[in-house]
Amino acid sequence: MSEPLYVPVLPVRQHARMAYERLRPDIQAAVAPLWNLPPSPGVTPAELARAHWQKELGRVRGVHRRHPGWIDAPFAEAAQTPALAGILAEYSALSRLLRPVTGPERSEAQQTAAVETARRCGCGVGIRVRMPGEWDAATADDVGGLLARVDRDVPVDLLLDLGGVLPGRPDAGKEALRALDALVVLKDNWRTVAVLGGAFPRVTDEMARLGEPHEEPRADWDMWHEIRAGRRERLSRLRFGDYGVQPATALATEPGDGGPPWGVLRYTADRSFVLCKVLNGGPDRTAGIRAAARRIRDLPEFRGAVASAGETWLRDCADGPMTDSEGSGNHTQWLWAGNVQHMTYVVRSMPGS
């Protein structure tokens, strides 16, 4: 089984699962998501078996019939760790394509559960190394200690996760290279080595005018090119990963009915994200959404309605009748359409695609 070209970090939520499901087969074959369970604050271990995300997790497993991915519970509370480890082990065993994830900062119980699942299921394990700021050399020792607990015949993936990579973090590429130089040498046969970072911004009330396209730089994409320019021989098979068309902080947000009275249409260009805020209610809602879709469709960077299901949706929304709201979407549709076009474009931008 060939390893992926692209590792998107996605929540176990309906919009992300729908986006992965709607990728064309050749694109989906090049994508291996790192799925993240949402936070469950205060939920008891007994209640986790009935948690609201369980049904969606089952659907995620269902769409991974042919291609690999990883599954993680990065927000687990200490008391929840054993129950969550059991749940994730069950899904890894059922699919044999969803690989468990651990990390150097995780508890011994969580590490043990992930390593044992990897051994028992034969699926391997992902080691997620978080680096929200500068590289800490001591982390390499912790990763080395974790690797010592993994049987030599168990495949291991290195997932270097930088979290948010925005314009205010100009040294992210240099720090990532320092980390990779220290980590990659710890094992001579990593199955996958990927660097992950999210450049999609947190959209605020003050950012952009309603209906007007607004550009934000893809700082993570710039970081990726900086790393590749380093020309490290050991990084010749380095994989790119990001957080799709949501900020990295969105993973830690619980589902809910709250939020601003507007939503966002999203489009990915070569060096920037194009955002268009739209009203999510009121008599002008449909007209505003269709006008925003037309502005994106008319961008010079728009790749045409056949590029992916995301572009098709934007075209159909733009051409829909002003008197009928059908096809104008909601937050779920705007997110899945944005992620489909983004993931498709990223894969097609990769060397070797």
Disulfide bonds with the S-S distance in Angstrom:
none
